[in-house]
Amino acid sequence: MKFKERLKELRTANGLSQMQLAQAVGLSQSAIAKWELGKTEPSASAIILLAAFFGETTDYLLGVTN
């Protein structure tokens, strides 16, 4: 599973819209949307921020581990 799929899975499992997630972590909704569509890749700092928010590891978010 790729980052874009993991991000959307975690976001929807937590009942969050893209806008709600963006506001919660201090990112833009357009960045979240582009990542979920696979149009752009997040920075390392964004991956770390999202992993901490969801209580997951960066490896999980990146699809390295299950």
N, C-alpha and C positions, 0 to 999 in steps of 0.2 A: 504494500500500500504506500502510496506517495504522500508527500507533505500535504498537497492540496486536499486529498481525500481525508486524511487524518484531521486536518483543521476543521473541515466542514462537519465531520462526524462528531468531534468534540464540541463544537459550537452548538449544533442542533441537539445533541444529547443533554446539553445544559440549558436548553430552551432559550438560547440567545439569538437575536437577529445579528446581522453583520454590524449594524449600527450600535447595538448594545455592547457587543464585544469590543468594537473600536473605542467606544467611550470608556469602557472599563479598564482598558490597558493603555489608553492614550495614543492610539493610532488612528489613521483615517479609515473610514468605511470603504473608500475606493481601493486602498491597499489590501484590505481583507478580501474584497471581491476579486481583485486581480490575482491574488494568491490562490483562492479557491478555484478560479478558472484556469490556473496554470499559465497565466500570461506573464507574470513576473515571479521572481523568487525573493523571499524575505532576507533581510540582513541577519547576520548571526545574532545581533542584539535583539532583534524582533523575535527570533526563534526562542531565545532564552526567556524573554518576557512572556511569551505565550505559554511555554512549558511551565513556568512558575505559576502563571494564572490558573492553568488547568490542573496543576499538581501532577504533571507528567514529566518524563525525562525528554531531553532534546532528541535522543536516539529514537524514542517512541514517535515523537512528532515527525521526524524525518523518515520513518519507516524502516529504520535499521533493526529495531527490536519490536516484539509484539507485546 
